[in-house]
Amino acid sequence: MNTIKLKTSLHKTIDTIENIHVLERLKDIVDIIIKNDNADFWDELTDAERAEINLSLLESEVDENLIPHDQVMKQAKQWLTK
């Protein structure tokens, strides 16, 4: 379904709704989706969280800090069985 058909269908569906509470909830949901779709998670992080991520990226460039994939998978299996 293309954008125009989808919008038309959505408009028709909304036009059939008479319950004000349903319309208000629908608007809230759409507003949240639009906000989240346009949001950049980086902008919502604190300075401390950004610094921690940047530090992690720098640390990941040092080979000695890396953990082999099979070891990570072994640990993950242990955590999942707890």
PDB file of N, CA, C and O in Angstrom:
ATOM      1  N   MET A   1       0.863  -1.179   0.000  1.00  0.00           N
ATOM      2  CA  MET A   1       0.000   0.000   0.000  1.00  0.00           C
ATOM      3  C   MET A   1       0.904   1.235   0.000  1.00  0.00           C
ATOM      4  O   MET A   1       1.833   1.335   0.802  1.00  0.00           O
ATOM      5  N   ASN A   2       0.625   2.158  -0.896  1.00  0.00           N
ATOM      6  CA  ASN A   2       1.453   3.354  -0.962  1.00  0.00           C
ATOM      7  C   ASN A   2       0.992   4.386   0.078  1.00  0.00           C
ATOM      8  O   ASN A   2      -0.028   4.205   0.744  1.00  0.00           O
ATOM      9  N   THR A   3       1.746   5.441   0.198  1.00  0.00           N
ATOM     10  CA  THR A   3       1.485   6.460   1.224  1.00  0.00           C
ATOM     11  C   THR A   3       0.110   7.102   1.075  1.00  0.00           C
ATOM     12  O   THR A   3      -0.594   7.285   2.068  1.00  0.00           O
ATOM     13  N   ILE A   4      -0.274   7.441  -0.127  1.00  0.00           N
ATOM     14  CA  ILE A   4      -1.563   8.115  -0.346  1.00  0.00           C
ATOM     15  C   ILE A   4      -2.717   7.193   0.037  1.00  0.00           C
ATOM     16  O   ILE A   4      -3.657   7.618   0.708  1.00  0.00           O
ATOM     17  N   LYS A   5      -2.647   5.935  -0.388  1.00  0.00           N
ATOM     18  CA  LYS A   5      -3.714   4.977  -0.047  1.00  0.00           C
ATOM     19  C   LYS A   5      -3.776   4.741   1.458  1.00  0.00           C
ATOM     20  O   LYS A   5      -4.858   4.644   2.038  1.00  0.00           O
ATOM     21  N   LEU A   6      -2.618   4.651   2.075  1.00  0.00           N
ATOM     22  CA  LEU A   6      -2.571   4.431   3.520  1.00  0.00           C
ATOM     23  C   LEU A   6      -3.167   5.610   4.277  1.00  0.00           C
ATOM     24  O   LEU A   6      -3.950   5.418   5.208  1.00  0.00           O
ATOM     25  N   LYS A   7      -2.804   6.822   3.888  1.00  0.00           N
ATOM     26  CA  LYS A   7      -3.359   8.016   4.531  1.00  0.00           C
ATOM     27  C   LYS A   7      -4.869   8.089   4.339  1.00  0.00           C
ATOM     28  O   LYS A   7      -5.605   8.395   5.277  1.00  0.00           O
ATOM     29  N   THR A   8      -5.326   7.810   3.134  1.00  0.00           N
ATOM     30  CA  THR A   8      -6.765   7.837   2.849  1.00  0.00           C
ATOM     31  C   THR A   8      -7.503   6.828   3.717  1.00  0.00           C
ATOM     32  O   THR A   8      -8.549   7.134   4.288  1.00  0.00           O
ATOM     33  N   SER A   9      -6.959   5.645   3.809  1.00  0.00           N
ATOM     34  CA  SER A   9      -7.572   4.602   4.641  1.00  0.00           C
ATOM     35  C   SER A   9      -7.593   5.015   6.108  1.00  0.00           C
ATOM     36  O   SER A   9      -8.589   4.814   6.804  1.00  0.00           O
ATOM     37  N   LEU A  10      -6.503   5.584   6.566  1.00  0.00           N
ATOM     38  CA  LEU A  10      -6.418   6.029   7.958  1.00  0.00           C
ATOM     39  C   LEU A  10      -7.422   7.154   8.233  1.00  0.00           C
ATOM     40  O   LEU A  10      -8.086   7.156   9.270  1.00  0.00           O
ATOM     41  N   HIS A  11      -7.530   8.092   7.319  1.00  0.00           N
ATOM     42  CA  HIS A  11      -8.503   9.191   7.461  1.00  0.00           C
ATOM     43  C   HIS A  11      -9.927   8.639   7.555  1.00  0.00           C
ATOM     44  O   HIS A  11     -10.708   9.064   8.407  1.00  0.00           O
ATOM     45  N   LYS A  12     -10.255   7.697   6.683  1.00  0.00           N
ATOM     46  CA  LYS A  12     -11.601   7.111   6.684  1.00  0.00           C
ATOM     47  C   LYS A  12     -11.876   6.401   8.005  1.00  0.00           C
ATOM     48  O   LYS A  12     -12.971   6.513   8.558  1.00  0.00           O
ATOM     49  N   THR A  13     -10.897   5.681   8.504  1.00  0.00           N
ATOM     50  CA  THR A  13     -11.064   4.978   9.777  1.00  0.00           C
ATOM     51  C   THR A  13     -11.281   5.966  10.906  1.00  0.00           C
ATOM     52  O   THR A  13     -12.183   5.782  11.723  1.00  0.00           O
ATOM     53  N   ILE A  14     -10.475   7.005  10.965  1.00  0.00           N
ATOM     54  CA  ILE A  14     -10.597   8.017  12.015  1.00  0.00           C
ATOM     55  C   ILE A  14     -11.948   8.713  11.935  1.00  0.00           C
ATOM     56  O   ILE A  14     -12.560   9.011  12.960  1.00  0.00           O
ATOM     57  N   ASP A  15     -12.409   8.970  10.723  1.00  0.00           N
ATOM     58  CA  ASP A  15     -13.697   9.640  10.543  1.00  0.00           C
ATOM     59  C   ASP A  15     -14.869   8.818  11.086  1.00  0.00           C
ATOM     60  O   ASP A  15     -15.929   9.375  11.372  1.00  0.00           O
ATOM     61  N   THR A  16     -14.695   7.523  11.231  1.00  0.00           N
ATOM     62  CA  THR A  16     -15.782   6.684  11.752  1.00  0.00           C
ATOM     63  C   THR A  16     -15.813   6.636  13.278  1.00  0.00           C
ATOM     64  O   THR A  16     -16.786   6.160  13.862  1.00  0.00           O
ATOM     65  N   ILE A  17     -14.765   7.121  13.924  1.00  0.00           N
ATOM     66  CA  ILE A  17     -14.678   7.060  15.384  1.00  0.00           C
ATOM     67  C   ILE A  17     -15.449   8.232  15.987  1.00  0.00           C
ATOM     68  O   ILE A  17     -15.190   9.393  15.668  1.00  0.00           O
ATOM     69  N   GLU A  18     -16.402   7.908  16.866  1.00  0.00           N
ATOM     70  CA  GLU A  18     -17.218   8.941  17.516  1.00  0.00           C
ATOM     71  C   GLU A  18     -16.827   9.143  18.980  1.00  0.00           C
ATOM     72  O   GLU A  18     -17.144  10.175  19.571  1.00  0.00           O
ATOM     73  N   ASN A  19     -16.153   8.180  19.551  1.00  0.00           N
ATOM     74  CA  ASN A  19     -15.800   8.214  20.966  1.00  0.00           C
ATOM     75  C   ASN A  19     -14.614   9.168  21.171  1.00  0.00           C
ATOM     76  O   ASN A  19     -13.516   8.930  20.668  1.00  0.00           O
ATOM     77  N   ILE A  20     -14.861  10.253  21.920  1.00  0.00           N
ATOM     78  CA  ILE A  20     -13.832  11.276  22.140  1.00  0.00           C
ATOM     79  C   ILE A  20     -12.607  10.712  22.858  1.00  0.00           C
ATOM     80  O   ILE A  20     -11.481  11.136  22.598  1.00  0.00           O
ATOM     81  N   HIS A  21     -12.831   9.750  23.768  1.00  0.00           N
ATOM     82  CA  HIS A  21     -11.709   9.164  24.521  1.00  0.00           C
ATOM     83  C   HIS A  21     -10.810   8.332  23.598  1.00  0.00           C
ATOM     84  O   HIS A  21      -9.586   8.338  23.732  1.00  0.00           O
ATOM     85  N   VAL A  22     -11.432   7.630  22.675  1.00  0.00           N
ATOM     86  CA  VAL A  22     -10.651   6.848  21.712  1.00  0.00           C
ATOM     87  C   VAL A  22      -9.834   7.782  20.824  1.00  0.00           C
ATOM     88  O   VAL A  22      -8.659   7.530  20.561  1.00  0.00           O
ATOM     89  N   LEU A  23     -10.458   8.850  20.370  1.00  0.00           N
ATOM     90  CA  LEU A  23      -9.747   9.819  19.534  1.00  0.00           C
ATOM     91  C   LEU A  23      -8.585  10.469  20.288  1.00  0.00           C
ATOM     92  O   LEU A  23      -7.507  10.651  19.723  1.00  0.00           O
ATOM     93  N   GLU A  24      -8.796  10.815  21.546  1.00  0.00           N
ATOM     94  CA  GLU A  24      -7.724  11.406  22.357  1.00  0.00           C
ATOM     95  C   GLU A  24      -6.579  10.425  22.540  1.00  0.00           C
ATOM     96  O   GLU A  24      -5.414  10.803  22.419  1.00  0.00           O
ATOM     97  N   ARG A  25      -6.898   9.161  22.832  1.00  0.00           N
ATOM     98  CA  ARG A  25      -5.843   8.142  22.993  1.00  0.00           C
ATOM     99  C   ARG A  25      -5.090   7.926  21.691  1.00  0.00           C
ATOM    100  O   ARG A  25      -3.867   7.787  21.683  1.00  0.00           O
ATOM    101  N   LEU A  26      -5.833   7.899  20.588  1.00  0.00           N
ATOM    102  CA  LEU A  26      -5.206   7.724  19.281  1.00  0.00           C
ATOM    103  C   LEU A  26      -4.255   8.872  18.973  1.00  0.00           C
ATOM    104  O   LEU A  26      -3.154   8.651  18.469  1.00  0.00           O
ATOM    105  N   LYS A  27      -4.673  10.086  19.272  1.00  0.00           N
ATOM    106  CA  LYS A  27      -3.814  11.250  19.056  1.00  0.00           C
ATOM    107  C   LYS A  27      -2.561  11.158  19.920  1.00  0.00           C
ATOM    108  O   LYS A  27      -1.459  11.439  19.451  1.00  0.00           O
ATOM    109  N   ASP A  28      -2.732  10.761  21.191  1.00  0.00           N
ATOM    110  CA  ASP A  28      -1.573  10.600  22.077  1.00  0.00           C
ATOM    111  C   ASP A  28      -0.580   9.584  21.513  1.00  0.00           C
ATOM    112  O   ASP A  28       0.631   9.806  21.525  1.00  0.00           O
ATOM    113  N   ILE A  29      -1.112   8.473  21.024  1.00  0.00           N
ATOM    114  CA  ILE A  29      -0.253   7.418  20.472  1.00  0.00           C
ATOM    115  C   ILE A  29       0.494   7.930  19.244  1.00  0.00           C
ATOM    116  O   ILE A  29       1.697   7.712  19.109  1.00  0.00           O
ATOM    117  N   VAL A  30      -0.210   8.600  18.364  1.00  0.00           N
ATOM    118  CA  VAL A  30       0.425   9.137  17.153  1.00  0.00           C
ATOM    119  C   VAL A  30       1.495  10.162  17.523  1.00  0.00           C
ATOM    120  O   VAL A  30       2.581  10.165  16.943  1.00  0.00           O
ATOM    121  N   ASP A  31       1.191  11.029  18.486  1.00  0.00           N
ATOM    122  CA  ASP A  31       2.173  12.028  18.922  1.00  0.00           C
ATOM    123  C   ASP A  31       3.436  11.366  19.469  1.00  0.00           C
ATOM    124  O   ASP A  31       4.549  11.809  19.183  1.00  0.00           O
ATOM    125  N   ILE A  32       3.263  10.314  20.247  1.00  0.00           N
ATOM    126  CA  ILE A  32       4.417   9.599  20.818  1.00  0.00           C
ATOM    127  C   ILE A  32       5.247   8.957  19.713  1.00  0.00           C
ATOM    128  O   ILE A  32       6.475   9.036  19.723  1.00  0.00           O
ATOM    129  N   ILE A  33       4.575   8.328  18.770  1.00  0.00           N
ATOM    130  CA  ILE A  33       5.278   7.667  17.668  1.00  0.00           C
ATOM    131  C   ILE A  33       6.068   8.685  16.849  1.00  0.00           C
ATOM    132  O   ILE A  33       7.227   8.450  16.506  1.00  0.00           O
ATOM    133  N   ILE A  34       5.438   9.811  16.538  1.00  0.00           N
ATOM    134  CA  ILE A  34       6.123  10.844  15.750  1.00  0.00           C
ATOM    135  C   ILE A  34       7.314  11.396  16.520  1.00  0.00           C
ATOM    136  O   ILE A  34       8.385  11.588  15.946  1.00  0.00           O
ATOM    137  N   LYS A  35       7.139  11.653  17.816  1.00  0.00           N
ATOM    138  CA  LYS A  35       8.238  12.176  18.632  1.00  0.00           C
ATOM    139  C   LYS A  35       9.395  11.190  18.658  1.00  0.00           C
ATOM    140  O   LYS A  35      10.547  11.582  18.470  1.00  0.00           O
ATOM    141  N   ASN A  36       9.099   9.907  18.889  1.00  0.00           N
ATOM    142  CA  ASN A  36      10.150   8.892  18.972  1.00  0.00           C
ATOM    143  C   ASN A  36      10.815   8.655  17.623  1.00  0.00           C
ATOM    144  O   ASN A  36      12.012   8.376  17.553  1.00  0.00           O
ATOM    145  N   ASP A  37      10.038   8.766  16.557  1.00  0.00           N
ATOM    146  CA  ASP A  37      10.585   8.537  15.226  1.00  0.00           C
ATOM    147  C   ASP A  37      11.562   9.638  14.830  1.00  0.00           C
ATOM    148  O   ASP A  37      12.534   9.391  14.116  1.00  0.00           O
ATOM    149  N   ASN A  38      11.297  10.845  15.296  1.00  0.00           N
ATOM    150  CA  ASN A  38      12.151  11.983  14.956  1.00  0.00           C
ATOM    151  C   ASN A  38      13.263  12.221  15.972  1.00  0.00           C
ATOM    152  O   ASN A  38      14.150  13.045  15.746  1.00  0.00           O
ATOM    153  N   ALA A  39      13.215  11.506  17.080  1.00  0.00           N
ATOM    154  CA  ALA A  39      14.171  11.751  18.158  1.00  0.00           C
ATOM    155  C   ALA A  39      15.502  11.059  17.876  1.00  0.00           C
ATOM    156  O   ALA A  39      15.549   9.966  17.312  1.00  0.00           O
ATOM    157  N   ASP A  40      16.550  11.705  18.274  1.00  0.00           N
ATOM    158  CA  ASP A  40      17.878  11.113  18.224  1.00  0.00           C
ATOM    159  C   ASP A  40      18.239  10.760  19.658  1.00  0.00           C
ATOM    160  O   ASP A  40      18.353  11.643  20.508  1.00  0.00           O
ATOM    161  N   PHE A  41      18.421   9.465  19.931  1.00  0.00           N
ATOM    162  CA  PHE A  41      18.647   9.039  21.306  1.00  0.00           C
ATOM    163  C   PHE A  41      19.851   9.752  21.928  1.00  0.00           C
ATOM    164  O   PHE A  41      19.879   9.974  23.138  1.00  0.00           O
ATOM    165  N   TRP A  42      20.833  10.107  21.116  1.00  0.00           N
ATOM    166  CA  TRP A  42      22.041  10.756  21.628  1.00  0.00           C
ATOM    167  C   TRP A  42      21.691  12.067  22.327  1.00  0.00           C
ATOM    168  O   TRP A  42      22.293  12.414  23.344  1.00  0.00           O
ATOM    169  N   ASP A  43      20.717  12.790  21.780  1.00  0.00           N
ATOM    170  CA  ASP A  43      20.313  14.070  22.355  1.00  0.00           C
ATOM    171  C   ASP A  43      19.642  13.907  23.717  1.00  0.00           C
ATOM    172  O   ASP A  43      19.576  14.858  24.496  1.00  0.00           O
ATOM    173  N   GLU A  44      19.151  12.721  23.999  1.00  0.00           N
ATOM    174  CA  GLU A  44      18.438  12.487  25.253  1.00  0.00           C
ATOM    175  C   GLU A  44      19.334  11.905  26.342  1.00  0.00           C
ATOM    176  O   GLU A  44      18.889  11.709  27.473  1.00  0.00           O
ATOM    177  N   LEU A  45      20.585  11.631  26.010  1.00  0.00           N
ATOM    178  CA  LEU A  45      21.523  11.105  26.988  1.00  0.00           C
ATOM    179  C   LEU A  45      22.119  12.231  27.819  1.00  0.00           C
ATOM    180  O   LEU A  45      22.234  13.369  27.363  1.00  0.00           O
ATOM    181  N   THR A  46      22.494  11.894  29.044  1.00  0.00           N
ATOM    182  CA  THR A  46      23.182  12.872  29.889  1.00  0.00           C
ATOM    183  C   THR A  46      24.636  12.980  29.430  1.00  0.00           C
ATOM    184  O   THR A  46      25.115  12.140  28.668  1.00  0.00           O
ATOM    185  N   ASP A  47      25.321  13.997  29.885  1.00  0.00           N
ATOM    186  CA  ASP A  47      26.742  14.158  29.543  1.00  0.00           C
ATOM    187  C   ASP A  47      27.544  12.964  30.040  1.00  0.00           C
ATOM    188  O   ASP A  47      28.462  12.502  29.363  1.00  0.00           O
ATOM    189  N   ALA A  48      27.195  12.461  31.229  1.00  0.00           N
ATOM    190  CA  ALA A  48      27.905  11.306  31.794  1.00  0.00           C
ATOM    191  C   ALA A  48      27.693  10.067  30.933  1.00  0.00           C
ATOM    192  O   ALA A  48      28.634   9.304  30.712  1.00  0.00           O
ATOM    193  N   GLU A  49      26.467   9.853  30.441  1.00  0.00           N
ATOM    194  CA  GLU A  49      26.185   8.698  29.589  1.00  0.00           C
ATOM    195  C   GLU A  49      26.935   8.806  28.267  1.00  0.00           C
ATOM    196  O   GLU A  49      27.462   7.813  27.765  1.00  0.00           O
ATOM    197  N   ARG A  50      26.982  10.002  27.708  1.00  0.00           N
ATOM    198  CA  ARG A  50      27.726  10.198  26.458  1.00  0.00           C
ATOM    199  C   ARG A  50      29.218   9.933  26.657  1.00  0.00           C
ATOM    200  O   ARG A  50      29.862   9.299  25.821  1.00  0.00           O
ATOM    201  N   ALA A  51      29.754  10.423  27.766  1.00  0.00           N
ATOM    202  CA  ALA A  51      31.171  10.211  28.069  1.00  0.00           C
ATOM    203  C   ALA A  51      31.470   8.724  28.224  1.00  0.00           C
ATOM    204  O   ALA A  51      32.499   8.245  27.748  1.00  0.00           O
ATOM    205  N   GLU A  52      30.586   7.998  28.882  1.00  0.00           N
ATOM    206  CA  GLU A  52      30.773   6.549  29.082  1.00  0.00           C
ATOM    207  C   GLU A  52      30.767   5.811  27.743  1.00  0.00           C
ATOM    208  O   GLU A  52      31.580   4.912  27.525  1.00  0.00           O
ATOM    209  N   ILE A  53      29.867   6.182  26.861  1.00  0.00           N
ATOM    210  CA  ILE A  53      29.810   5.554  25.531  1.00  0.00           C
ATOM    211  C   ILE A  53      31.075   5.868  24.743  1.00  0.00           C
ATOM    212  O   ILE A  53      31.657   4.982  24.117  1.00  0.00           O
ATOM    213  N   ASN A  54      31.494   7.110  24.771  1.00  0.00           N
ATOM    214  CA  ASN A  54      32.718   7.489  24.057  1.00  0.00           C
ATOM    215  C   ASN A  54      33.933   6.759  24.607  1.00  0.00           C
ATOM    216  O   ASN A  54      34.800   6.333  23.845  1.00  0.00           O
ATOM    217  N   LEU A  55      34.002   6.613  25.930  1.00  0.00           N
ATOM    218  CA  LEU A  55      35.097   5.868  26.544  1.00  0.00           C
ATOM    219  C   LEU A  55      35.063   4.406  26.111  1.00  0.00           C
ATOM    220  O   LEU A  55      36.103   3.822  25.806  1.00  0.00           O
ATOM    221  N   SER A  56      33.878   3.820  26.083  1.00  0.00           N
ATOM    222  CA  SER A  56      33.734   2.428  25.657  1.00  0.00           C
ATOM    223  C   SER A  56      34.195   2.240  24.217  1.00  0.00           C
ATOM    224  O   SER A  56      34.842   1.245  23.890  1.00  0.00           O
ATOM    225  N   LEU A  57      33.862   3.190  23.369  1.00  0.00           N
ATOM    226  CA  LEU A  57      34.309   3.114  21.974  1.00  0.00           C
ATOM    227  C   LEU A  57      35.830   3.159  21.879  1.00  0.00           C
ATOM    228  O   LEU A  57      36.433   2.397  21.124  1.00  0.00           O
ATOM    229  N   LEU A  58      36.448   4.054  22.647  1.00  0.00           N
ATOM    230  CA  LEU A  58      37.916   4.130  22.651  1.00  0.00           C
ATOM    231  C   LEU A  58      38.535   2.840  23.174  1.00  0.00           C
ATOM    232  O   LEU A  58      39.514   2.346  22.615  1.00  0.00           O
ATOM    233  N   GLU A  59      37.965   2.294  24.247  1.00  0.00           N
ATOM    234  CA  GLU A  59      38.492   1.048  24.818  1.00  0.00           C
ATOM    235  C   GLU A  59      38.339  -0.125  23.855  1.00  0.00           C
ATOM    236  O   GLU A  59      39.160  -1.042  23.853  1.00  0.00           O
ATOM    237  N   SER A  60      37.297  -0.095  23.044  1.00  0.00           N
ATOM    238  CA  SER A  60      37.063  -1.209  22.118  1.00  0.00           C
ATOM    239  C   SER A  60      38.074  -1.239  20.984  1.00  0.00           C
ATOM    240  O   SER A  60      38.183  -2.240  20.276  1.00  0.00           O
ATOM    241  N   GLU A  61      38.809  -0.162  20.806  1.00  0.00           N
ATOM    242  CA  GLU A  61      39.828  -0.116  19.749  1.00  0.00           C
ATOM    243  C   GLU A  61      41.149  -0.735  20.186  1.00  0.00           C
ATOM    244  O   GLU A  61      42.064  -0.878  19.375  1.00  0.00           O
ATOM    245  N   VAL A  62      41.259  -1.106  21.464  1.00  0.00           N
ATOM    246  CA  VAL A  62      42.469  -1.749  21.988  1.00  0.00           C
ATOM    247  C   VAL A  62      42.235  -3.257  21.987  1.00  0.00           C
ATOM    248  O   VAL A  62      41.345  -3.753  22.678  1.00  0.00           O
ATOM    249  N   ASP A  63      43.033  -3.981  21.212  1.00  0.00           N
ATOM    250  CA  ASP A  63      42.836  -5.422  21.049  1.00  0.00           C
ATOM    251  C   ASP A  63      42.822  -6.180  22.370  1.00  0.00           C
ATOM    252  O   ASP A  63      42.076  -7.149  22.515  1.00  0.00           O
ATOM    253  N   GLU A  64      43.621  -5.761  23.321  1.00  0.00           N
ATOM    254  CA  GLU A  64      43.695  -6.464  24.599  1.00  0.00           C
ATOM    255  C   GLU A  64      42.370  -6.390  25.377  1.00  0.00           C
ATOM    256  O   GLU A  64      42.123  -7.217  26.254  1.00  0.00           O
ATOM    257  N   ASN A  65      41.542  -5.431  25.067  1.00  0.00           N
ATOM    258  CA  ASN A  65      40.263  -5.274  25.765  1.00  0.00           C
ATOM    259  C   ASN A  65      39.150  -6.141  25.183  1.00  0.00           C
ATOM    260  O   ASN A  65      38.085  -6.287  25.784  1.00  0.00           O
ATOM    261  N   LEU A  66      39.404  -6.710  24.017  1.00  0.00           N
ATOM    262  CA  LEU A  66      38.355  -7.468  23.342  1.00  0.00           C
ATOM    263  C   LEU A  66      38.233  -8.873  23.904  1.00  0.00           C
ATOM    264  O   LEU A  66      39.228  -9.493  24.278  1.00  0.00           O
ATOM    265  N   ILE A  67      36.993  -9.373  23.959  1.00  0.00           N
ATOM    266  CA  ILE A  67      36.703 -10.721  24.447  1.00  0.00           C
ATOM    267  C   ILE A  67      36.257 -11.547  23.245  1.00  0.00           C
ATOM    268  O   ILE A  67      35.411 -11.106  22.468  1.00  0.00           O
ATOM    269  N   PRO A  68      36.822 -12.746  23.090  1.00  0.00           N
ATOM    270  CA  PRO A  68      36.444 -13.582  21.949  1.00  0.00           C
ATOM    271  C   PRO A  68      34.946 -13.904  21.949  1.00  0.00           C
ATOM    272  O   PRO A  68      34.329 -14.048  23.005  1.00  0.00           O
ATOM    273  N   HIS A  69      34.384 -14.011  20.760  1.00  0.00           N
ATOM    274  CA  HIS A  69      32.949 -14.249  20.595  1.00  0.00           C
ATOM    275  C   HIS A  69      32.487 -15.496  21.333  1.00  0.00           C
ATOM    276  O   HIS A  69      31.456 -15.468  22.004  1.00  0.00           O
ATOM    277  N   ASP A  70      33.231 -16.586  21.218  1.00  0.00           N
ATOM    278  CA  ASP A  70      32.806 -17.831  21.870  1.00  0.00           C
ATOM    279  C   ASP A  70      32.760 -17.689  23.391  1.00  0.00           C
ATOM    280  O   ASP A  70      31.915 -18.304  24.041  1.00  0.00           O
ATOM    281  N   GLN A  71      33.637 -16.907  23.949  1.00  0.00           N
ATOM    282  CA  GLN A  71      33.628 -16.678  25.396  1.00  0.00           C
ATOM    283  C   GLN A  71      32.400 -15.839  25.801  1.00  0.00           C
ATOM    284  O   GLN A  71      31.769 -16.110  26.823  1.00  0.00           O
ATOM    285  N   VAL A  72      32.079 -14.851  25.017  1.00  0.00           N
ATOM    286  CA  VAL A  72      30.894 -14.034  25.293  1.00  0.00           C
ATOM    287  C   VAL A  72      29.637 -14.890  25.214  1.00  0.00           C
ATOM    288  O   VAL A  72      28.752 -14.775  26.062  1.00  0.00           O
ATOM    289  N   MET A  73      29.555 -15.746  24.199  1.00  0.00           N
ATOM    290  CA  MET A  73      28.384 -16.607  24.037  1.00  0.00           C
ATOM    291  C   MET A  73      28.257 -17.585  25.205  1.00  0.00           C
ATOM    292  O   MET A  73      27.147 -17.865  25.659  1.00  0.00           O
ATOM    293  N   LYS A  74      29.385 -18.104  25.693  1.00  0.00           N
ATOM    294  CA  LYS A  74      29.376 -19.015  26.836  1.00  0.00           C
ATOM    295  C   LYS A  74      28.837 -18.298  28.075  1.00  0.00           C
ATOM    296  O   LYS A  74      28.019 -18.857  28.807  1.00  0.00           O
ATOM    297  N   GLN A  75      29.289 -17.069  28.313  1.00  0.00           N
ATOM    298  CA  GLN A  75      28.799 -16.288  29.450  1.00  0.00           C
ATOM    299  C   GLN A  75      27.310 -15.974  29.296  1.00  0.00           C
ATOM    300  O   GLN A  75      26.554 -16.034  30.265  1.00  0.00           O
ATOM    301  N   ALA A  76      26.902 -15.645  28.090  1.00  0.00           N
ATOM    302  CA  ALA A  76      25.491 -15.318  27.853  1.00  0.00           C
ATOM    303  C   ALA A  76      24.605 -16.512  28.152  1.00  0.00           C
ATOM    304  O   ALA A  76      23.537 -16.357  28.744  1.00  0.00           O
ATOM    305  N   LYS A  77      25.032 -17.703  27.753  1.00  0.00           N
ATOM    306  CA  LYS A  77      24.256 -18.919  28.038  1.00  0.00           C
ATOM    307  C   LYS A  77      24.139 -19.140  29.537  1.00  0.00           C
ATOM    308  O   LYS A  77      23.084 -19.548  30.022  1.00  0.00           O
ATOM    309  N   GLN A  78      25.200 -18.879  30.269  1.00  0.00           N
ATOM    310  CA  GLN A  78      25.166 -19.040  31.716  1.00  0.00           C
ATOM    311  C   GLN A  78      24.173 -18.045  32.341  1.00  0.00           C
ATOM    312  O   GLN A  78      23.420 -18.406  33.245  1.00  0.00           O
ATOM    313  N   TRP A  79      24.176 -16.807  31.862  1.00  0.00           N
ATOM    314  CA  TRP A  79      23.262 -15.802  32.410  1.00  0.00           C
ATOM    315  C   TRP A  79      21.805 -16.137  32.085  1.00  0.00           C
ATOM    316  O   TRP A  79      20.908 -15.908  32.896  1.00  0.00           O
ATOM    317  N   LEU A  80      21.588 -16.676  30.904  1.00  0.00           N
ATOM    318  CA  LEU A  80      20.229 -16.986  30.488  1.00  0.00           C
ATOM    319  C   LEU A  80      19.636 -18.177  31.240  1.00  0.00           C
ATOM    320  O   LEU A  80      18.416 -18.305  31.342  1.00  0.00           O
ATOM    321  N   THR A  81      20.490 -19.035  31.757  1.00  0.00           N
ATOM    322  CA  THR A  81      19.984 -20.211  32.495  1.00  0.00           C
ATOM    323  C   THR A  81      19.788 -19.938  33.978  1.00  0.00           C
ATOM    324  O   THR A  81      19.318 -20.812  34.705  1.00  0.00           O
ATOM    325  N   LYS A  82      20.136 -18.752  34.440  1.00  0.00           N
ATOM    326  CA  LYS A  82      19.951 -18.427  35.858  1.00  0.00           C
ATOM    327  C   LYS A  82      18.529 -18.028  36.141  1.00  0.00           C
ATOM    328  O   LYS A  82      18.190 -17.721  37.284  1.00  0.00           O
TER     329      LYS A  82
END
